[in-house]
Amino acid sequence: MPAAVIALKQGFGRLIRSVKDRGLLALLDNRVLKQRYGRVFVESLPAYKRTKDLAEVEQFFGAR
């Protein structure tokens, strides 16, 4: 599991490199929220906005 957490963190770092970058990380495996070990994955990421609301995701892609 530690390798998977590192891979997720590195992937996120490649997506967002500066404050001007925009991106969305979708974690579609609900074990991240439902299993105890999922907390390790979530806490390894920077403190960016999080949502479970699909409408917010659609708004993100529609906004410029």
PyRosetta script that sets phi, psi and omega in degrees:
from pyrosetta import init, pose_from_sequence

init()
pose = pose_from_sequence("MPAAVIALKQGFGRLIRSVKDRGLLALLDNRVLKQRYGRVFVESLPAYKRTKDLAEVEQFFGAR")
pose.set_psi(1, -37.6)
pose.set_omega(1, -180.0)
pose.set_phi(2, -55.9)
pose.set_psi(2, -37.0)
pose.set_omega(2, 179.1)
pose.set_phi(3, -65.7)
pose.set_psi(3, -36.9)
pose.set_omega(3, 179.0)
pose.set_phi(4, -67.2)
pose.set_psi(4, -38.8)
pose.set_omega(4, 178.3)
pose.set_phi(5, -65.1)
pose.set_psi(5, -43.5)
pose.set_omega(5, 179.2)
pose.set_phi(6, -63.9)
pose.set_psi(6, -41.9)
pose.set_omega(6, 179.4)
pose.set_phi(7, -62.7)
pose.set_psi(7, -40.9)
pose.set_omega(7, 178.0)
pose.set_phi(8, -63.9)
pose.set_psi(8, -46.4)
pose.set_omega(8, -179.0)
pose.set_phi(9, -62.5)
pose.set_psi(9, -43.1)
pose.set_omega(9, 178.3)
pose.set_phi(10, -65.6)
pose.set_psi(10, -40.4)
pose.set_omega(10, 178.2)
pose.set_phi(11, -62.4)
pose.set_psi(11, -41.2)
pose.set_omega(11, 177.3)
pose.set_phi(12, -64.1)
pose.set_psi(12, -40.0)
pose.set_omega(12, 178.8)
pose.set_phi(13, -63.2)
pose.set_psi(13, -31.1)
pose.set_omega(13, 177.1)
pose.set_phi(14, -75.9)
pose.set_psi(14, -26.2)
pose.set_omega(14, 179.7)
pose.set_phi(15, -75.6)
pose.set_psi(15, -47.1)
pose.set_omega(15, -177.0)
pose.set_phi(16, -116.1)
pose.set_psi(16, 107.4)
pose.set_omega(16, -177.7)
pose.set_phi(17, -108.1)
pose.set_psi(17, -23.9)
pose.set_omega(17, 179.7)
pose.set_phi(18, -142.6)
pose.set_psi(18, 170.6)
pose.set_omega(18, -178.4)
pose.set_phi(19, -67.6)
pose.set_psi(19, -16.9)
pose.set_omega(19, 179.3)
pose.set_phi(20, -87.5)
pose.set_psi(20, -15.0)
pose.set_omega(20, 179.4)
pose.set_phi(21, -71.9)
pose.set_psi(21, 147.0)
pose.set_omega(21, 175.4)
pose.set_phi(22, -125.4)
pose.set_psi(22, 143.7)
pose.set_omega(22, 178.4)
pose.set_phi(23, -171.5)
pose.set_psi(23, 170.5)
pose.set_omega(23, -179.4)
pose.set_phi(24, -138.7)
pose.set_psi(24, 128.7)
pose.set_omega(24, 175.9)
pose.set_phi(25, -105.1)
pose.set_psi(25, 118.8)
pose.set_omega(25, 179.5)
pose.set_phi(26, -106.6)
pose.set_psi(26, 116.5)
pose.set_omega(26, 174.1)
pose.set_phi(27, -101.1)
pose.set_psi(27, 101.3)
pose.set_omega(27, -171.2)
pose.set_phi(28, -93.5)
pose.set_psi(28, 1.9)
pose.set_omega(28, 177.9)
pose.set_phi(29, -95.1)
pose.set_psi(29, 111.5)
pose.set_omega(29, -174.1)
pose.set_phi(30, -67.8)
pose.set_psi(30, -8.6)
pose.set_omega(30, 175.7)
pose.set_phi(31, -63.9)
pose.set_psi(31, -23.6)
pose.set_omega(31, 178.1)
pose.set_phi(32, -61.0)
pose.set_psi(32, -31.4)
pose.set_omega(32, 180.0)
pose.set_phi(33, -100.7)
pose.set_psi(33, -27.4)
pose.set_omega(33, -172.5)
pose.set_phi(34, -95.3)
pose.set_psi(34, -23.7)
pose.set_omega(34, -178.5)
pose.set_phi(35, -100.4)
pose.set_psi(35, 149.3)
pose.set_omega(35, -178.2)
pose.set_phi(36, -60.4)
pose.set_psi(36, -38.6)
pose.set_omega(36, -179.0)
pose.set_phi(37, -70.0)
pose.set_psi(37, -17.4)
pose.set_omega(37, 178.8)
pose.set_phi(38, -62.0)
pose.set_psi(38, -29.3)
pose.set_omega(38, 179.4)
pose.set_phi(39, -58.6)
pose.set_psi(39, -35.0)
pose.set_omega(39, 179.3)
pose.set_phi(40, -60.8)
pose.set_psi(40, -41.5)
pose.set_omega(40, 178.9)
pose.set_phi(41, -65.6)
pose.set_psi(41, -49.4)
pose.set_omega(41, -177.0)
pose.set_phi(42, -63.3)
pose.set_psi(42, -42.7)
pose.set_omega(42, -177.7)
pose.set_phi(43, -73.4)
pose.set_psi(43, -15.2)
pose.set_omega(43, 177.9)
pose.set_phi(44, -77.9)
pose.set_psi(44, -15.7)
pose.set_omega(44, -177.9)
pose.set_phi(45, -89.3)
pose.set_psi(45, 154.2)
pose.set_omega(45, 175.6)
pose.set_phi(46, -61.7)
pose.set_psi(46, 161.8)
pose.set_omega(46, -176.8)
pose.set_phi(47, -82.5)
pose.set_psi(47, 74.2)
pose.set_omega(47, 174.9)
pose.set_phi(48, -100.0)
pose.set_psi(48, 169.4)
pose.set_omega(48, 179.5)
pose.set_phi(49, -59.9)
pose.set_psi(49, 138.1)
pose.set_omega(49, 177.6)
pose.set_phi(50, -125.6)
pose.set_psi(50, 148.1)
pose.set_omega(50, 178.8)
pose.set_phi(51, -152.2)
pose.set_psi(51, 156.7)
pose.set_omega(51, 170.4)
pose.set_phi(52, -114.3)
pose.set_psi(52, 2.2)
pose.set_omega(52, -173.8)
pose.set_phi(53, -91.0)
pose.set_psi(53, 113.1)
pose.set_omega(53, -179.2)
pose.set_phi(54, -59.9)
pose.set_psi(54, -33.7)
pose.set_omega(54, 179.2)
pose.set_phi(55, -61.8)
pose.set_psi(55, -36.5)
pose.set_omega(55, 177.3)
pose.set_phi(56, -67.1)
pose.set_psi(56, -36.6)
pose.set_omega(56, 177.3)
pose.set_phi(57, -65.3)
pose.set_psi(57, -45.6)
pose.set_omega(57, 178.4)
pose.set_phi(58, -61.5)
pose.set_psi(58, -40.1)
pose.set_omega(58, 178.0)
pose.set_phi(59, -63.8)
pose.set_psi(59, -39.8)
pose.set_omega(59, 178.4)
pose.set_phi(60, -57.9)
pose.set_psi(60, -45.5)
pose.set_omega(60, -178.5)
pose.set_phi(61, -72.8)
pose.set_psi(61, -25.5)
pose.set_omega(61, 178.1)
pose.set_phi(62, -82.9)
pose.set_psi(62, -22.5)
pose.set_omega(62, -177.0)
pose.set_phi(63, -80.6)
pose.set_psi(63, 147.4)
pose.set_omega(63, 175.8)
pose.set_phi(64, -129.7)
pose.dump_pdb("model.pdb")
